Amino acid sequence: MTSAWQVLVVGGTHGNEFSGVQLLKQWQQQPLSFPNLVIQTLQANPKAHECNRRYIDDDLNREFTPQRLADFNLINYEALRAKSINQQFGPKGASQTDLVIDLHNTTSTMGPTLILLHDSHWERQLAAYVQQRMPEAVLLFELEQTYQQWGYLCTVGKRGVMVEVGPQPQSVLRQDILDQMRLMTELILEFTSLQLRNELPPLPATIEAFTSVCSKSLPLDEAGQPLAMVHQRLEGSDFTPLQPGEPIFQYFDGRVGYFDGDEPLYPTFVNEAAYYNSHMAFSLARKISLTVAAPN
Amino acid sequence: MTSAWQVLVVGGTHGNEFSGVQLLKQWQQQPLSFPNLVIQTLQANPKAHECNRRYIDDDLNREFTPQRLADFNLINYEALRAKSINQQFGPKGASQTDLVIDLHNTTSTMGPTLILLHDSHWERQLAAYVQQRMPEAVLLFELEQTYQQWGYLCTVGKRGVMVEVGPQPQSVLRQDILDQMRLMTELILEFTSLQLRNELPPLPATIEAFTSVCSKSLPLDEAGQPLAMVHQRLEGSDFTPLQPGEPIFQYFDGRVGYFDGDEPLYPTFVNEAAYYNSHMAFSLARKISLTVAAPN
């Protein structure tokens, strides 16, 4: 007999990313239902959503490192909320939840991106299944740390993935973005249900994906204030190749800063509004080709 | 002898609209200078900018009605700030400032829009001068009320205009948007300086402009919550014709709402993030052709 999986679909981890919050409302009226999945939903930070802000005190989606979850001296609002979510759906590392899907928006032109934090047969098959049915889907592996080390909310589950869709300004609902988020989420659930029942269809033998490499900060002055903005060349260019020597920064004094890499890389999260307080300008990823194990 | 005009250039009236704040910084280092203009700059709401929010308590750009300025029981932060700006640069109705230029961003695809609140030879010549040198500039007259009745900050001057440039997410700086805002502002100052000295060049005899007609709210349920979002058809369609019968709302239950107007109109401020708290979906404008008086 096929066992069931406990699945948690999360929206509103960031209070001013509206698509996930809206989908949760719709799924409350028409519940998600897939064979062998016990699906719960969670609006992770309703208080921040009420205030129309990303967070009250600190970024909830960075609170789920083992260190922070274990540190009872961290008592800002999101640190407490993280501990509560971890109690309810985790605990991280020994979780009662088999899969967490966390829904996000970005102001960057990321399209519908599936973010994966671990590289095994399961993630590759999931990625292949989603992209086969949603050719515009982008696959981004973040593997700089182990799955357990990340502070992302979705790591509270045994498996966790993020659905990241943009461009959408903060505090706005766009129909195209909402449709893409709904479709990608449903495909992840459909895959999970089929995989559990050993009913996966044939999948592509290889997939094109991206793996994150590093982040680029804006150049700062001695007082820590930006000397430049993201160059127009990069605007809207997420997941398209950036060649060494191409412009990346437009200094306010007229100078231009150039990409000093050794190989073409692929910008991600270009000029994302939420990263201004850390002066992050964009991240860079490498394009990779991954083999996919044939379903049993 | 040609007299000089007192001119005030304002940025940061809304704290999370970054372009104006950035330009003020640049103009502090390289001051704006035009013959016969005495130019001051003002960051209108630094406290809101520090908090990375549109405002602290209330919208500063609605505080400048004669009634609100005279009401000393209104003591929220922006009401007080408005009274202080009115003392310093007004008083509205008998102002020491000849011209106020207020710089704004929108998340809507408005392009570089010059908003005019009065229709006389001066505004039409200004509009013609700007558009002649910046063909992408859009001219929007808001004439539903008299100049004095509007609550906009720029009405603190004898003349007041707004420069409204988008699309730009809140809390983001985009190079193309910054360049357009700088150019339009400099053209307004250049025109003003030339006009004062009777040195205006020949201008087009007519201009194509828009005049605002009404605003459309999202359909709401009995609890005042939105039943729909802006239809994808409208996204990015600012200043392009909307025909009667075209879709405008996508209901969350799958239904579609259609435009019930009698004539084609032109959407503006489509899905602007800042108007979500008032559930405003977009505004509508009519296209008009205006004659321009030949410069003396």
Chai-1 contact restraints between the chains, C-beta under 6 A:
chainA,res_idxA,chainB,res_idxB,connection_type,confidence,min_distance_angstrom,max_distance_angstrom,comment,restraint_id
A,Q26,B,F252,contact,1.0,0.0,6.0,A-B,restraint_1
A,T107,B,P169,contact,1.0,0.0,6.0,A-B,restraint_2
A,P169,B,T107,contact,1.0,0.0,6.0,A-B,restraint_3
A,P169,B,P169,contact,1.0,0.0,6.0,A-B,restraint_4
A,P169,B,A273,contact,1.0,0.0,6.0,A-B,restraint_5
A,Q170,B,Q170,contact,1.0,0.0,6.0,A-B,restraint_6
A,S171,B,A273,contact,1.0,0.0,6.0,A-B,restraint_7
A,S171,B,Y276,contact,1.0,0.0,6.0,A-B,restraint_8
A,V172,B,N271,contact,1.0,0.0,6.0,A-B,restraint_9
A,V172,B,A273,contact,1.0,0.0,6.0,A-B,restraint_10
A,L173,B,M229,contact,1.0,0.0,6.0,A-B,restraint_11
A,Q175,B,M229,contact,1.0,0.0,6.0,A-B,restraint_12
A,Q175,B,Q232,contact,1.0,0.0,6.0,A-B,restraint_13
A,Q175,B,Q250,contact,1.0,0.0,6.0,A-B,restraint_14
A,D176,B,Q232,contact,1.0,0.0,6.0,A-B,restraint_15
A,M229,B,L173,contact,1.0,0.0,6.0,A-B,restraint_16
A,M229,B,Q175,contact,1.0,0.0,6.0,A-B,restraint_17
A,Q232,B,Q175,contact,1.0,0.0,6.0,A-B,restraint_18
A,Q232,B,D176,contact,1.0,0.0,6.0,A-B,restraint_19
A,Q250,B,Q175,contact,1.0,0.0,6.0,A-B,restraint_20
A,F252,B,Q26,contact,1.0,0.0,6.0,A-B,restraint_21
A,N271,B,V172,contact,1.0,0.0,6.0,A-B,restraint_22
A,A273,B,P169,contact,1.0,0.0,6.0,A-B,restraint_23
A,A273,B,S171,contact,1.0,0.0,6.0,A-B,restraint_24
A,A273,B,V172,contact,1.0,0.0,6.0,A-B,restraint_25
A,Y276,B,S171,contact,1.0,0.0,6.0,A-B,restraint_26
